[in-house]
Amino acid sequence: MGYIEFPKLGFSIPINREAFNVFGLSVYWYGIIISAGFFLAVLLAMKNCKKAGIKSDDIIDLVLIAAPLSIIGARLYYVIFNWSEFNGDFFKIINIRTGGLALYGALIVAAIVAIVFSRRRKINPLNFIDFCIPYFVLAQAIGRWGNFANQEAFGRNTNLPWGMTGDVIKSQLKNLQDLGATVYPDIPIHPTFLYESLWNLGVFFLLMWYTKRKKQNGEVFCLYMIAYGAGRFWIEGLRLDSLWLGSFRISQALSLVFVIVFGLIFIISRVKAKNKQIESENVVESEYSALLHNLKGDQGSENVETYVAEEEAEINHEVVENKKEEGV
């Protein structure tokens, strides 16, 4: 039995990575927590999918296809950029029960699968992704607590009141110190798993709010990439277990690219939507002006004014009657 401690808050939590054992096979909290977040996200998506014009069967079918492929993508991403840890050991590569999944690998694969799937089902891909992505980030928020159970994905030393430590954390810090890193095993660290969990929860509520206000399909996904990318860029800079490519933290660099690229796409989308609205208003105004001009030519200005007044009165009367029927 291990422990996690918050020294300045004055409490310690006994913890074991293993939740229970079935016929000699260990079942870890890491997998249980990630699965719980995943299933909650799927249930909420199925509950709300009709509002977006999406069938619950399509949600289930997508999940059955995307889930295993996303796990493979997450593992491959982690293995590729952390090859020295595995050194070609196949059985070590496929053993994901103790951790080692990279979110961006899962996200990239999931997005590709969703696009291909929606096209095959003749569903608008961008609208489909816009609907799914808030529930994806909710699963992320819950799944990060799997890192808590494993005592991983933590940051550098800190003197903040919520700094945490633990038996596994101290051991890992000692190993890093022996390798020459400037870390101190006896000083608490940033609970970056908690930072990202809270950040993702905030992104979930932001996306759910914006879903009803989007102007173009694809905007919700763009907003996710901007918001999540901004948070991940900051949090990744605190972590000690980042995947590196030369002198760059891979996930941090990728986050910055996503923020810039999808930020530009979002702005362009909003500008196009605004221009389309202006053009539509101009067309209506032009058609109305042409109608008035024709009426003036046929009936004279006085008749036109009378005609317009009568039309407005009739429209107002219909609006009032409709409200009465609706019980307003």
C-alpha positions in Angstrom: 0.0 0.0 0.0 1.4 3.4 -1.0 0.4 6.9 -0.1 -0.2 10.3 -1.5 0.4 13.3 0.8 -0.4 17.0 0.8 2.0 18.2 3.5 0.8 21.9 3.8 -2.8 20.8 3.9 -2.1 18.3 6.6 -3.5 15.1 5.2 -2.3 11.8 3.6 -4.2 9.3 1.5 -3.4 5.6 1.4 -3.5 4.4 -2.2 -2.8 1.3 -4.2 -2.6 1.2 -8.0 -4.3 -2.2 -7.9 -8.1 -2.0 -7.3 -8.7 -5.7 -7.1 -7.4 -9.0 -8.3 -9.3 -11.5 -10.5 -7.9 -15.0 -10.8 -4.4 -13.7 -10.3 -4.9 -10.8 -12.8 -4.5 -7.3 -11.4 -7.2 -4.7 -12.3 -5.8 -1.2 -11.9 -7.5 2.0 -10.8 -6.0 3.7 -13.9 -8.1 1.5 -16.3 -11.2 1.7 -14.1 -11.2 5.5 -13.9 -10.5 6.0 -17.6 -13.3 3.5 -18.5 -15.7 5.3 -16.1 -15.0 8.7 -17.8 -15.4 7.1 -21.2 -18.8 5.4 -20.4 -20.2 8.5 -18.7 -19.3 10.6 -21.8 -21.0 8.0 -24.1 -24.2 7.9 -22.0 -24.5 11.7 -22.0 -23.9 11.8 -25.8 -26.6 9.2 -26.4 -29.0 11.1 -24.2 -28.5 14.4 -26.1 -27.8 13.2 -29.6 -31.4 13.6 -30.9 -31.2 17.4 -30.3 -28.4 17.5 -32.8 -30.2 15.3 -35.3 -27.9 12.4 -34.7 -29.0 8.8 -34.1 -28.0 7.0 -30.9 -27.1 4.0 -33.0 -24.5 6.1 -34.9 -23.0 7.1 -31.5 -22.7 3.4 -30.4 -21.2 2.3 -33.8 -18.7 5.1 -33.8 -17.6 4.3 -30.2 -17.2 0.6 -31.0 -14.9 1.5 -33.9 -13.1 4.6 -32.6 -12.4 3.4 -29.0 -9.9 0.6 -29.7 -8.3 2.5 -32.6 -7.9 5.6 -30.3 -6.2 3.5 -27.6 -3.8 2.1 -30.3 -3.1 5.6 -31.5 -2.5 6.9 -28.0 -0.1 4.0 -27.3 1.8 4.4 -30.6 2.2 8.1 -30.1 3.7 7.4 -26.6 6.0 4.6 -27.8 7.3 6.5 -30.9 8.4 9.5 -28.9 9.6 7.5 -25.9 11.3 4.6 -27.8 14.2 4.3 -25.5 11.9 3.1 -22.7 10.7 0.1 -24.8 13.8 -0.7 -27.0 11.7 -2.9 -29.4 10.2 -5.1 -26.6 6.9 -6.0 -28.2 5.2 -7.3 -25.0 6.2 -4.2 -23.1 4.9 -2.0 -26.0 1.4 -3.7 -25.9 1.2 -3.7 -22.1 -0.9 -0.6 -21.4 -2.4 -1.6 -18.0 0.1 0.4 -16.1 -0.1 3.6 -18.1 1.7 5.2 -21.1 -1.0 6.6 -23.3 -0.7 10.0 -25.0 -3.8 12.1 -25.4 -2.9 13.7 -28.7 -2.4 10.3 -30.3 -5.9 9.3 -29.3 -7.3 12.6 -30.5 -5.7 12.5 -33.9 -7.0 8.9 -34.5 -10.4 9.6 -33.1 -10.8 12.7 -35.4 -9.8 10.7 -38.5 -12.2 7.8 -37.6 -15.1 10.2 -37.0 -14.6 11.9 -40.4 -14.5 8.6 -42.3 -17.4 7.2 -40.3 -19.6 10.2 -40.8 -19.0 10.3 -44.5 -19.9 6.6 -44.8 -23.1 7.3 -42.9 -23.8 10.4 -44.9 -23.7 12.6 -41.8 -22.1 16.1 -41.9 -18.6 15.4 -40.5 -18.0 18.8 -38.9 -21.4 18.8 -37.3 -20.8 15.3 -36.0 -17.4 16.2 -34.5 -18.9 19.4 -33.0 -21.4 17.3 -31.2 -19.0 14.6 -30.0 -16.0 16.8 -28.9 -17.5 18.2 -25.6 -18.1 14.7 -24.3 -14.6 13.7 -25.4 -13.1 16.5 -23.2 -15.3 15.4 -20.3 -13.9 11.9 -20.5 -10.4 13.6 -20.5 -11.3 15.5 -17.3 -12.3 12.3 -15.5 -9.6 10.1 -16.9 -6.8 12.3 -15.6 -7.5 11.0 -12.1 -6.1 7.7 -13.3 -2.7 9.5 -13.3 -3.4 10.4 -9.6 -3.8 6.7 -8.8 -0.6 5.9 -10.6 1.3 8.9 -9.1 2.3 10.0 -12.5 2.0 13.0 -14.8 3.2 15.3 -12.1 5.1 18.6 -12.2 8.2 20.1 -10.8 8.8 21.1 -7.2 6.6 23.8 -5.7 5.9 25.5 -2.4 2.3 26.1 -3.1 -0.3 25.0 -0.4 -1.7 22.2 -2.6 1.7 20.8 -3.5 1.6 17.0 -3.2 4.0 14.1 -2.8 3.9 10.3 -2.4 6.0 7.2 -2.1 6.2 6.6 -5.9 6.7 10.3 -6.6 9.6 10.5 -4.2 11.2 7.4 -5.9 10.8 8.9 -9.3 12.2 12.2 -8.3 15.2 10.4 -6.7 15.8 8.6 -10.0 15.6 11.9 -11.9 18.0 13.5 -9.4 20.5 10.7 -9.9 20.3 11.4 -13.7 21.3 15.0 -13.1 17.9 16.7 -13.0 17.4 19.7 -10.7 14.6 18.1 -8.6 14.2 17.5 -4.8 12.5 14.3 -3.6 11.5 15.8 -0.2 9.8 18.9 -1.6 6.2 18.6 -2.9 5.4 18.9 -6.6 2.7 20.5 -8.8 -0.3 18.1 -9.2 -0.5 18.8 -12.9 -3.0 16.0 -13.4 -5.4 18.0 -11.2 -4.7 21.2 -13.2 -5.5 19.5 -16.4 -8.6 17.8 -15.0 -10.0 21.1 -13.8 -9.1 22.9 -17.0 -10.8 20.2 -19.1 -13.9 20.4 -17.0 -14.0 24.1 -17.7 -13.5 23.5 -21.4 -16.4 21.0 -21.3 -18.8 23.7 -19.9 -17.5 26.3 -22.4 -18.1 24.0 -25.4 -21.6 23.0 -24.2 -22.5 26.7 -23.8 -21.0 27.5 -27.3 -22.7 24.6 -29.1 -26.0 26.5 -29.1 -24.3 29.7 -30.3 -22.1 28.5 -33.2 -22.5 30.1 -36.6 -20.8 27.4 -38.7 -20.1 23.7 -38.4 -16.7 23.0 -37.1 -16.5 26.0 -34.7 -17.0 23.9 -31.6 -14.1 21.6 -32.5 -11.9 24.6 -33.3 -12.7 26.1 -29.9 -11.8 22.8 -28.2 -8.4 22.8 -30.0 -7.8 26.4 -29.0 -8.9 26.1 -25.3 -7.4 22.6 -24.6 -4.2 23.5 -26.5 -3.8 26.7 -24.5 -4.2 24.9 -21.2 -2.0 22.0 -22.2 0.7 24.4 -23.4 0.9 25.9 -19.9 0.5 22.6 -18.0 3.0 20.7 -20.1 5.7 23.3 -19.2 5.4 22.3 -15.6 5.6 18.5 -16.1 8.7 16.4 -15.6 7.7 13.5 -17.7 7.2 15.2 -21.0 8.0 13.5 -24.3 10.9 15.3 -26.0 12.0 15.8 -29.6 15.4 17.4 -29.3 15.0 20.4 -27.1 11.2 20.7 -27.6 8.5 19.2 -25.5 6.4 17.5 -28.2 3.0 18.0 -26.6 3.8 21.6 -25.8 5.0 22.4 -29.3 1.9 20.6 -30.8 -0.4 22.5 -28.5 1.0 25.8 -29.6 0.6 24.8 -33.3 -3.0 23.8 -32.7 -3.8 27.1 -30.9 -2.5 29.1 -33.8 -3.9 27.1 -36.6 -7.3 26.5 -35.2 -7.4 30.0 -33.9 -7.0 31.3 -37.5 -9.6 28.8 -38.8 -12.1 29.9 -36.1 -11.6 33.6 -36.9 -12.0 33.0 -40.7 -15.1 30.9 -40.0 -16.7 33.7 -37.9 -15.8 36.4 -40.6 -17.3 34.2 -43.3 -20.5 33.7 -41.2 -20.7 37.5 -40.7 -20.2 38.3 -44.4 -22.9 35.7 -45.3 -25.3 37.3 -42.9 -24.6 40.8 -44.3 -25.1 39.5 -47.9 -28.3 37.8 -46.9 -29.6 41.0 -45.4 -28.6 43.0 -48.5 -30.4 40.6 -50.8 -33.6 40.9 -48.7 -33.3 44.7 -48.7 -32.7 44.8 -52.4 -35.7 42.6 -53.1 -37.9 44.7 -50.9 -36.6 47.9 -52.6 -37.3 46.5 -56.0 -40.8 45.5 -54.9 -41.6 49.0 -53.7 -40.2 50.5 -56.9 -42.4 48.2 -59.1 -45.4 49.0 -56.9 -44.8 52.7 -57.2 -44.6 52.4 -61.0 -47.9 50.5 -61.1 -49.9 52.1 -58.4 -48.4 55.5 -57.4 -46.7 56.4 -54.1 -49.9 56.8 -52.1 -51.2 53.4 -53.0 -47.8 51.9 -52.1 -47.8 53.4 -48.7 -51.3 52.1 -48.1 -50.3 48.7 -49.3 -47.2 48.5 -47.1 -49.2 49.6 -44.0 -51.9 46.9 -44.7 -49.2 44.3 -45.1 -47.5 45.2 -41.8 -50.9 45.2 -40.0 -51.7 41.7 -41.4 -48.2 40.4 -40.3 -48.6 41.9 -36.8 -52.1 40.3 -36.5 -50.8 36.9 -37.5 -48.0 37.1 -34.9 -50.5 38.0 -32.2 -52.8 35.1 -33.2 -49.9 32.6 -33.3 -48.8 33.7 -29.8 -52.4 33.2 -28.5 -52.5 29.7 -30.0 -49.1 28.9 -28.3 -50.4 30.1 -25.0 -47.9 33.0 -24.8 
